[in-house]
Amino acid sequence: MTLDLAGIGIGPFNLSLAALADNVTGLDVAFFDRKPNFTWHPGLAFEDSEMQTSYLKDMVTPVQPTSSWSFLNYLVVQGRFYDFMAARFDTVSRREFTDYMAWVAESLGTCTFATSIQEVDHDGNRFTLKTDSGQTIRATSIAVGTGPVPRIPADAPLGQNCYHGIEYLNRKADMRGKRVVVVGGGQTGAEIVLDLLSEHPGPDELTWLSRRDAFWHLQEGSLVDQIFTPAYQRAYRQLPAEIQQHALANQKYSSDGLTPATADQVYRALYRQRYVNGHGQTSLRPGREVTHITPRYGAFELTATATDGQTEGLTADVVILATGFETTLPDCLSPLASRIDLQPGGALQLGDAYRVQWDGPDDAPIYGLNHGRQSHGIVDPQLSLTAWRSAVILEDLTNRHLFAALRGNQVGLVDWETMSGPVDIRISA
């Protein structure tokens, strides 16, 4: 098998690339994933969890709204368009959006599941990809969309009762009468805490630790959302590295805080627990960083250091690590590791058009998806520019103008870029 583009991993980002490539003539692509079918964080698929981005920012609509792989067409095909519109949803549930993406993945003939790419190398002419079944696939270019891996605190004693939050619903057991500690003050931690508070009876003791100095909400609104646009990303790419770092720090809670709805639900559940139900104890402790987790006598001893330097000791029967994710070099790229540039945190170093910087030939691009938080801005791990990024990659790969949206008016309503020359502002009476 010889391809123009081979995609490694089928998450939302490579799925978008596959969906848009479906309408590109003369392009031979295929995407591979070790999972038996499409899933998207099933361990966090809470019944009432909602997307934080609009359903119009789906796999294709922002650059090709006429595509048959849009969320709106999914509603039509499923026979639920009018019912969905009548519900007047502000957003869509994560479960329904996952069903939509699974429908795309299962319908596209270019997506192959239950096939693991074990090794990727380059023979001087093309990439060679070896699968777990012994098949060798040759490709001119590759798109790395394997997704981030769970961030685990050093020396955490992972096991049945100490695990990352991404596994919560798959690993969750009867919590009645137990002492449970949730580590991590982001949205994942909040959703896990809310789920535990909804259990009746639930844990006897529930402690929520966050190294953040408060349980911060997302920064939301029309003007904040302007950083999730092509216009801002273009301006961000032109900033010096130190200014990019400053911008990322300032924008942290535009993508990494608690949704106000979830925060309010947690608070109301806490109120009912303390003043109405009277069962169980919950402690919210911001400004604490967990430094040690030690198994002891069938439980765990945790040490947390507060911002003032004081240490606290906790005992838990269950520890859930809602400690986020990190992007690293996938194992299958090990044969190319010495030829690939990495960012200090371990992510692939990206240049223009999401090309990985490596010492291979220019006509053998490696595209990195969800590796550009530093190089392309805080929007890179989010869904907002998924379709736009896919369009940029496909135009770079084919050297063709495929999507009119990339040449439309991308200025936006905020002047991000510095204007050349003095600005003459005149106010008329």
N, C-alpha and C positions, 0 to 999 in steps of 0.2 A: 504494500500500500504506500503510495507516494502522494503527499498532500501539499497544498500551499500553506496551510496553517493547521497545526495540531494544538488543541486546547487541553491543558492538564488541569483537571478539576472542573466540576460543573456545579458551581454555586451561582448566586444571582449575577455576578459580574461576567463570568464566561458564558452564562446562559444568554445574557443580553447580546454578547458578541455573536453567539451562534444564531440568535433570532434575527439580527440585522444582516448577517452574512447570508441568510437564506434567500434574500432577494438580490444578491450580488451575482450577476452572471459571470461565468467563466472562473469562478473561485471554488477550489476544492478544499473543504474544511472538514474536520472531525474533532469531537470533544469526548474526553474519557474521564470516568470517575470510578473509584473503587466501590462506592456504595451500590447496593442492588437497585436503588431507585432514588429519585430526587427527594431530598429532605433539607430542611433549613432549621437548624437548632431545635430538633424535636424535644430535647430535654428542657426547653424553656417555652414550649408551645402552650401557654396558659389559655384557658378558655376565653378570658375577657381581655387578653393582651392586644393592644392596637398598634398599628404602624405609626411611626413618628413623621413619616413623609407622605405626601399625597399619592393616591393610587394612579394619578396621571404621570407620575415619575416612575413609570413601569420599565419594562425591558426595552421598549422601542419608541413610545409616543413622543418624547421630547424632540426627536429628530426625524421620525417617520410615522406620523399619526395614522397613515393609511395602511400600515402593516396589519396583517391578520393575526399577529402575535401580541396585540395590545390587550390591556386589562379590560377595556370596554368591549372588545370583540369576544373575549372570554365570557363576559356576562351574557352577551347575545347568544353565543353558542350553547351556553348552559341553560338558556331560557329564563334568566333571572334579571334581565336588564331593567324592566319596568319596576319590578319589586325592589331592586336595589336603589333605584332613583327615588322611589316613593319613601324609602326609609330615611332619606336626607342625612346620610352618614357624613360627618365631617372628615372621617378617615375610614380606613378599612381594617378589619382585624388581621393580625399576623397569620392566623390560621387560613383565612380566605385568600390572602395574598400568596401564601405558600402553596395552596391548592392551584392558584393561577399559574405560578411558576412551574409546578409539577406538570400541569397540562401542557405548557409550552415544551418542556423537556421531553415529555413522552410523545408529543406530536412531531417533533423535529427528527428527521431521519439521521441527522448528523451527531446526535447525542447518544453515546454508548455507555451503559452502566455495567457494574460488576466487572470492570476491567481496570486494573491498577497499573499505572506506569511506574515501573521499577527503576529505570535508569534512562537518563538522557545524555547523549554525547553528540559531538559534531565531527564528521569525518573529513572536513575540509571542503565539502560540497553541500551537504545537507545534514540536518539533525537526524539522529537515529534514536528512536524511542523503543525500549524493550518492555513488553507487558509481562504480567505474571503468568500468562499462558505460553510464553516463549515467542510470541509474535514480534516481529520487528517492523516498525512503522517509520517511514522516512518523510521528512517535512522540511520545507524551505524556511518556515518560521514557527515559533511556538508562543503560546499565550499561557502564562503561569497564573492560574486562578484557584490555587489550592486552599486559599483562605488562611487566616491567622490561627495560631495554636493557643490553647489556654495558658495564661501566665500563672505559674505555681510558685508560691513563696519557697525560698531555699529550705531544703530539709523537711518540707511538709510530709508527714507520714500518710501518704495516700492509701486509701483502702475503703472498706465497706462503709465506714462512718466518717470518713474524711475525704472529700471529693470536690472537684470544681463545679461551680454552679451550672455549667453547660450540661451537666448530667443530672440535674436536680429531679426532674420528673421521671427519669428512667431509674434513678437510684433511691428515690424517696420511699421510706418505710413508715411504719407506724411511729409517730412522734409523741404519743401520749406519755406523759410523765417524765419526759426526757429533758435534759439541759442542752439547748441548741445554740450554737454561736454562728452567726452569718458574718463573714469578713468581706467588706467592700461596700462603699456607700453610693454606688451608681444605680442605674435603672434596674439592672439584673438583681442586685441585692435587694432593692425595694420590692420588686415583684415576688421574690422568694419570701421575704418577710411578710408581705401581704397574704400570700398563700398560707403560710404557717399560722398567721393570726386568724385565718378563716376556718381553721380546723377546730372542731368541737367534739370531744376535748382535744386540745393540742398540747404543745410542750408545757411543762411546768415552769421552765425558765427559757426565755428567748433573749439573746443579747445580739445587738446589731452594732458592729464596729466599723468605723470609717476613719481613714487617715486624713480625710478632708476635714476642715475646721467647722463645717456645718453640712447639713443635708441639702445641698444646693439644687434649685430647680433649673430646668433648661431655660436659656435665654431664647425667647420666641418672639415672633412678630414679623411684619412685612419688611421692615428695614434690616433686622437681623438676618432674615432669609436671603438678603442680597449677597451674602458671602457664599451662598450655595448656588452660584450662577457661573456660567462660562466667563462673563465679564470680569468677575472678581478673580477667578483662577488665573486668567491671563495677566492681570495686574500683579497677583501674588508671585507668579513665575519670574517677574522682572525685579523683585525685591532682592537686596543683598541677603546673604544667609543669616546674618545676625538679626536683621529686621524680620525675616520669616520666623525665626524662633520666638521673637517677641510677639508677633501676631498670633502664633499658635497658642501661646500661653494666655493671651487676652481672650481668645475665642473658645477656650476649653469648654465652657458651659453652654455654648451654642449647640453642642452635639453630645455632651457627656454628662448632663445633669438628669435629675428626675423629672418626668413629665408632671406638670401640676396636678393632673387628674389622679395619677398614682400616689403622689405625695399626700393629697387630700384623703384618699381612701385609707392609706396607712394611718394617718392621724385619727380619722374617725374610728377605725378599728381599735386603736390604742385607747381612745376615750371610752368606748364601750367596754373594753376589757377591764379598765381600771374602775369605772364608775357604775357600770350596769351589770356586767356579767360576774365580775369579781373572781374569775378563775385564771390562774397563770400570772406570771410576772414577765414584763418585757422592759428591757433597758436599752435605750439608744445612746451610743457613746461615740460622738465624733471626736476628731483630733487624737485618735489613737492608732498607732501602727503596730501590728502584730510582728513580734521579733522571734518568737519561738512557739512551736507547737510540739509537745512531747507526749507520746503515748504513756499512760500510767494506769495500771490496775483496771484495764478494760475501758478507760476513758481517756481524755486528753487534758493536759495542763497547758494553758496558753499564757504567754507573757506579752503584754501590750505596753508600749511606751507612749505617754501623752506628750503634747506639745511643750509642756513645761518641764519635761525631763523625768517626771514621776513614772514609775512602773506599776502596773496592775497585774494581778494574777486571776485567771478564770479557770474553771473546770467545766468541761463539756462532754456530753455523750456523743454528740454529733457536731462536726465542723464542716460548714459549707463555704467554699472559697469563691466568692463572687469578685474575683480579683482581676477580671478583664482578660485581654488577649495580647499577644505579641506576634509580629510578622517576622518570619525567619526564612532562611534559604531552605526550600523543600529538599528532603532527602534524595529524591530522584535526580536532582541536579548536582549531586556530589561529584560526578566525573568532570563537571565544568567549574567546580567551585574556585579553583585557582585562577580562573580566567574572568571571573565575574566580580564587579565592584559592589561592595556592600556598604550600607549606611552604618554609623556607629551602633545603632540598636540591633543590627542584623538583617534589616530589610534590604531588598534589592535597590541599588542606586539607579534612579531613573533619569533619563534626559527627555528631550522633546518627544512628543507622540507616545509617551509611556514606554519608550525603548529602554531596556536594561543596558547599562554601560558595561560592555565586556570587550575582550580583545578579538572577537570574531569579525568576519567580513560584514560590511554594511548591508549587503543584500541577504543577511541571515539574522533578522531581528528576533530578539526575545522581548516580548511584551509583558510587563509586570502589572498585574491588577491587584489593587489593595496593598501596594507597596509604596505609595507616594504621599503619605501624610506630610512628610517633611518637604519633599520637592514640589508637590502639587497642591498642598493646603489641606486644611482640616476636613474638607468635603470628600477627600479621596476615599476613605473607608465607608462613606455614607452612600445611600442609594440615589441621592439627588441628581448626580451627573453620570449615572451608570450608562445610560443610552448615549449621551454625548461623548463619553470616553470611548465607547465601542465604535462610534462613527469615526472619531479621530484615528483610531487604530486601523480601521478598515481602509480609510483613505490613504494612510501612510503605507499600508501593505500593498495596495493595488496601484498607488500613485495615480489615482483617478478621483475626480470630483463626483462623489456618489450621493451626498446629502446636502440639499440646498440650505438646510438649517445652519450648517457650519459657515455659510457665507452670508447669512442674514444679519439683521441688526442685533448685535450682541452687546451693545453699549450698556443697556440697563438704565435704571433711574438714579444710580449713584455714580458719581465721577470718581472712580477708584484711581485711575492713572493720573499722574502729574501732567498738567497741561503745559505745553511748551510756550514760553514767553509769558509776559504779564497778562493778567486777566483784567479787562476793563469792565467794571460793574457800574452801570448808570441807572439811577433811580429817577423816573419821571414824576413830575408833580401831577 
